[in-house]
Amino acid sequence: MDAGATVVLIYPGNADKLDEHAREFLSDKMLPTNFRFVTDPDYSFGNKYGLRWEAKNETVYPATFVVNPKGMLTFALVSKSHGGRAKTEEVLKALSKN
């Protein structure tokens, strides 16, 4: 299915050494051309949208959002655990409605 979508991966962390950690994270990955990888220094995005996970060794809650071409949020799932992430089928269904 080609939904014509762009996927944005947000990599959060403390600003010091964030770029270094991000490069290390990406070192063994080949992202598709429609994927964008951005960093979130000092959790500014996570804090702004209430996604900061303050537990030890955590950064932000796993979250998935689908925004339609008009800029409207059409799907959102924020998991308070690692196991509650959005399933591929859910995201594809949301994309098909855009």
C-alpha positions in Angstrom: 0.0 0.0 0.0 1.4 3.4 -1.0 -0.4 5.9 1.1 1.9 8.8 0.0 2.8 9.3 3.6 6.0 10.6 5.2 7.1 9.0 8.4 8.9 11.2 11.0 11.0 9.5 13.6 11.8 11.7 16.6 14.9 10.8 18.5 14.8 12.4 22.0 17.5 13.0 24.5 19.7 15.4 26.4 21.2 18.0 24.0 24.8 17.1 24.9 25.9 14.2 22.7 22.4 13.8 21.2 23.7 14.1 17.6 26.4 11.5 18.4 23.9 9.1 19.9 21.5 9.6 17.0 24.3 8.8 14.5 25.1 5.7 16.4 21.4 4.7 16.5 21.2 5.1 12.7 24.5 3.5 11.9 23.1 0.1 11.0 19.8 1.2 9.6 18.6 2.0 6.0 15.5 4.2 6.3 13.1 4.3 3.3 13.1 7.5 1.3 9.8 8.7 2.8 11.2 8.5 6.4 12.6 11.6 8.1 14.7 11.4 11.2 14.9 14.4 13.5 16.3 14.9 17.0 14.5 16.3 20.0 17.2 18.1 22.1 16.4 18.2 25.8 13.0 16.7 25.1 11.4 20.0 24.0 8.9 18.2 21.7 8.2 15.5 24.3 7.6 18.1 27.0 5.5 20.4 24.9 3.1 17.6 24.0 3.1 15.8 27.4 5.0 12.8 26.2 7.9 12.9 28.7 8.4 9.6 30.5 10.0 10.5 33.8 10.8 6.8 34.8 14.4 5.8 35.3 16.2 5.1 31.9 13.2 6.3 29.9 12.9 9.4 27.6 9.4 9.8 26.2 6.3 7.6 25.9 6.1 5.6 22.7 3.7 7.5 20.5 2.3 7.4 17.0 0.3 10.1 15.3 -1.2 10.4 11.8 -1.8 13.9 10.4 -3.7 14.3 7.2 -2.7 16.5 4.3 -4.8 19.4 5.8 -2.8 19.2 9.1 -5.5 17.5 11.1 -4.7 14.8 13.6 -6.6 11.7 12.5 -4.9 9.0 14.7 -3.1 9.2 18.0 -1.8 6.5 20.3 0.4 7.3 23.3 1.5 4.2 25.2 2.4 4.3 28.9 4.4 1.1 28.4 6.7 -0.4 25.8 4.1 -3.0 24.9 1.2 -0.7 24.0 2.6 0.7 20.8 0.5 1.2 17.7 0.2 -1.8 15.5 1.0 -1.5 11.8 -2.5 -2.4 10.8 -3.9 0.4 12.9 -1.6 3.0 11.3 -2.3 1.7 7.8 -6.1 1.9 8.4 -5.7 5.5 9.6 -3.6 6.3 6.6 -6.2 4.8 4.2 -8.8 7.3 5.6 -6.7 10.3 4.7 
